[in-house]
């Protein structure tokens, strides 16, 4: 993917997640703060990534983890 494609892909995932949260805003309890909403966001992103998941024992995943560590991506 080139830079523009990466940006478009990231924007689409985040838009879908944002839309889901906003569509369900009335279901989110009033007493929830940013902490619970972040947990909800985390869970939704985990669900989205399962769609395209690969076994985490593959070389591809190991290469991914290595790159993330080297580039300090998380």
Biotite code that builds the C-alpha atoms (Angstrom):
import biotite.structure as struc

atoms = struc.array([
    struc.Atom([0.000, 0.000, 0.000], chain_id="A", res_id=1, res_name="UNK", atom_name="CA", element="C"),
    struc.Atom([1.219, 3.457, -0.759], chain_id="A", res_id=2, res_name="UNK", atom_name="CA", element="C"),
    struc.Atom([0.900, 6.310, 1.734], chain_id="A", res_id=3, res_name="UNK", atom_name="CA", element="C"),
    struc.Atom([-2.460, 7.542, 0.424], chain_id="A", res_id=4, res_name="UNK", atom_name="CA", element="C"),
    struc.Atom([-3.922, 4.024, 0.484], chain_id="A", res_id=5, res_name="UNK", atom_name="CA", element="C"),
    struc.Atom([-2.741, 3.556, 4.078], chain_id="A", res_id=6, res_name="UNK", atom_name="CA", element="C"),
    struc.Atom([-4.339, 6.836, 5.116], chain_id="A", res_id=7, res_name="UNK", atom_name="CA", element="C"),
    struc.Atom([-7.591, 5.903, 3.382], chain_id="A", res_id=8, res_name="UNK", atom_name="CA", element="C"),
    struc.Atom([-7.599, 2.451, 5.011], chain_id="A", res_id=9, res_name="UNK", atom_name="CA", element="C"),
    struc.Atom([-7.000, 3.876, 8.506], chain_id="A", res_id=10, res_name="UNK", atom_name="CA", element="C"),
    struc.Atom([-9.664, 6.538, 8.017], chain_id="A", res_id=11, res_name="UNK", atom_name="CA", element="C"),
    struc.Atom([-12.202, 3.923, 6.888], chain_id="A", res_id=12, res_name="UNK", atom_name="CA", element="C"),
    struc.Atom([-11.600, 1.649, 9.893], chain_id="A", res_id=13, res_name="UNK", atom_name="CA", element="C"),
    struc.Atom([-11.828, 4.556, 12.321], chain_id="A", res_id=14, res_name="UNK", atom_name="CA", element="C"),
    struc.Atom([-14.919, 5.956, 10.587], chain_id="A", res_id=15, res_name="UNK", atom_name="CA", element="C"),
    struc.Atom([-16.699, 2.606, 10.830], chain_id="A", res_id=16, res_name="UNK", atom_name="CA", element="C"),
    struc.Atom([-15.782, 2.291, 14.504], chain_id="A", res_id=17, res_name="UNK", atom_name="CA", element="C"),
    struc.Atom([-16.865, 5.876, 15.224], chain_id="A", res_id=18, res_name="UNK", atom_name="CA", element="C"),
    struc.Atom([-20.157, 5.326, 13.388], chain_id="A", res_id=19, res_name="UNK", atom_name="CA", element="C"),
    struc.Atom([-20.844, 2.167, 15.429], chain_id="A", res_id=20, res_name="UNK", atom_name="CA", element="C"),
    struc.Atom([-20.195, 3.990, 18.702], chain_id="A", res_id=21, res_name="UNK", atom_name="CA", element="C"),
    struc.Atom([-22.374, 6.941, 17.731], chain_id="A", res_id=22, res_name="UNK", atom_name="CA", element="C"),
    struc.Atom([-25.159, 4.642, 16.486], chain_id="A", res_id=23, res_name="UNK", atom_name="CA", element="C"),
    struc.Atom([-25.155, 2.985, 19.918], chain_id="A", res_id=24, res_name="UNK", atom_name="CA", element="C"),
    struc.Atom([-24.632, 6.147, 21.986], chain_id="A", res_id=25, res_name="UNK", atom_name="CA", element="C"),
    struc.Atom([-27.999, 5.745, 23.751], chain_id="A", res_id=26, res_name="UNK", atom_name="CA", element="C"),
    struc.Atom([-26.927, 2.302, 24.985], chain_id="A", res_id=27, res_name="UNK", atom_name="CA", element="C"),
    struc.Atom([-23.794, 3.673, 26.666], chain_id="A", res_id=28, res_name="UNK", atom_name="CA", element="C"),
    struc.Atom([-24.493, 4.281, 30.355], chain_id="A", res_id=29, res_name="UNK", atom_name="CA", element="C"),
    struc.Atom([-24.468, 7.887, 31.586], chain_id="A", res_id=30, res_name="UNK", atom_name="CA", element="C"),
    struc.Atom([-21.968, 7.029, 34.324], chain_id="A", res_id=31, res_name="UNK", atom_name="CA", element="C"),
    struc.Atom([-19.346, 5.787, 31.859], chain_id="A", res_id=32, res_name="UNK", atom_name="CA", element="C"),
    struc.Atom([-16.354, 8.054, 31.497], chain_id="A", res_id=33, res_name="UNK", atom_name="CA", element="C"),
    struc.Atom([-13.597, 8.082, 28.919], chain_id="A", res_id=34, res_name="UNK", atom_name="CA", element="C"),
    struc.Atom([-12.141, 4.959, 30.512], chain_id="A", res_id=35, res_name="UNK", atom_name="CA", element="C"),
    struc.Atom([-15.135, 2.731, 29.753], chain_id="A", res_id=36, res_name="UNK", atom_name="CA", element="C"),
    struc.Atom([-15.603, 4.286, 26.324], chain_id="A", res_id=37, res_name="UNK", atom_name="CA", element="C"),
    struc.Atom([-11.931, 3.575, 25.526], chain_id="A", res_id=38, res_name="UNK", atom_name="CA", element="C"),
    struc.Atom([-12.490, -0.033, 26.599], chain_id="A", res_id=39, res_name="UNK", atom_name="CA", element="C"),
    struc.Atom([-15.520, -0.203, 24.307], chain_id="A", res_id=40, res_name="UNK", atom_name="CA", element="C"),
    struc.Atom([-13.493, 1.295, 21.474], chain_id="A", res_id=41, res_name="UNK", atom_name="CA", element="C"),
    struc.Atom([-10.730, -1.240, 22.110], chain_id="A", res_id=42, res_name="UNK", atom_name="CA", element="C"),
    struc.Atom([-13.208, -4.126, 21.960], chain_id="A", res_id=43, res_name="UNK", atom_name="CA", element="C"),
    struc.Atom([-14.759, -2.866, 18.741], chain_id="A", res_id=44, res_name="UNK", atom_name="CA", element="C"),
    struc.Atom([-11.352, -2.542, 17.090], chain_id="A", res_id=45, res_name="UNK", atom_name="CA", element="C"),
    struc.Atom([-10.521, -6.093, 18.206], chain_id="A", res_id=46, res_name="UNK", atom_name="CA", element="C"),
    struc.Atom([-13.737, -7.332, 16.580], chain_id="A", res_id=47, res_name="UNK", atom_name="CA", element="C"),
    struc.Atom([-12.910, -5.481, 13.345], chain_id="A", res_id=48, res_name="UNK", atom_name="CA", element="C"),
    struc.Atom([-9.416, -6.948, 13.200], chain_id="A", res_id=49, res_name="UNK", atom_name="CA", element="C"),
    struc.Atom([-10.672, -10.519, 13.666], chain_id="A", res_id=50, res_name="UNK", atom_name="CA", element="C"),
    struc.Atom([-12.232, -10.283, 10.229], chain_id="A", res_id=51, res_name="UNK", atom_name="CA", element="C"),
    struc.Atom([-8.782, -10.271, 8.618], chain_id="A", res_id=52, res_name="UNK", atom_name="CA", element="C"),
    struc.Atom([-6.893, -12.155, 11.300], chain_id="A", res_id=53, res_name="UNK", atom_name="CA", element="C"),
    struc.Atom([-4.033, -14.508, 10.651], chain_id="A", res_id=54, res_name="UNK", atom_name="CA", element="C"),
    struc.Atom([-2.509, -16.989, 13.028], chain_id="A", res_id=55, res_name="UNK", atom_name="CA", element="C"),
    struc.Atom([-0.169, -15.112, 15.298], chain_id="A", res_id=56, res_name="UNK", atom_name="CA", element="C"),
    struc.Atom([2.425, -17.838, 14.982], chain_id="A", res_id=57, res_name="UNK", atom_name="CA", element="C"),
    struc.Atom([3.138, -17.041, 11.348], chain_id="A", res_id=58, res_name="UNK", atom_name="CA", element="C"),
    struc.Atom([6.315, -15.436, 10.093], chain_id="A", res_id=59, res_name="UNK", atom_name="CA", element="C"),
    struc.Atom([4.214, -12.550, 8.839], chain_id="A", res_id=60, res_name="UNK", atom_name="CA", element="C"),
    struc.Atom([2.983, -11.800, 12.383], chain_id="A", res_id=61, res_name="UNK", atom_name="CA", element="C"),
    struc.Atom([6.471, -12.152, 13.840], chain_id="A", res_id=62, res_name="UNK", atom_name="CA", element="C"),
    struc.Atom([7.795, -9.737, 11.216], chain_id="A", res_id=63, res_name="UNK", atom_name="CA", element="C"),
    struc.Atom([4.957, -7.352, 12.071], chain_id="A", res_id=64, res_name="UNK", atom_name="CA", element="C"),
    struc.Atom([5.789, -7.443, 15.796], chain_id="A", res_id=65, res_name="UNK", atom_name="CA", element="C"),
    struc.Atom([9.480, -6.954, 15.089], chain_id="A", res_id=66, res_name="UNK", atom_name="CA", element="C"),
    struc.Atom([8.815, -3.919, 12.901], chain_id="A", res_id=67, res_name="UNK", atom_name="CA", element="C"),
    struc.Atom([6.483, -2.410, 15.515], chain_id="A", res_id=68, res_name="UNK", atom_name="CA", element="C"),
    struc.Atom([9.170, -2.765, 18.170], chain_id="A", res_id=69, res_name="UNK", atom_name="CA", element="C"),
    struc.Atom([11.948, -1.386, 15.969], chain_id="A", res_id=70, res_name="UNK", atom_name="CA", element="C"),
    struc.Atom([9.835, 1.575, 14.820], chain_id="A", res_id=71, res_name="UNK", atom_name="CA", element="C"),
    struc.Atom([8.324, 2.108, 18.295], chain_id="A", res_id=72, res_name="UNK", atom_name="CA", element="C"),
    struc.Atom([4.770, 1.925, 16.891], chain_id="A", res_id=73, res_name="UNK", atom_name="CA", element="C"),
    struc.Atom([3.278, 0.914, 20.264], chain_id="A", res_id=74, res_name="UNK", atom_name="CA", element="C"),
])
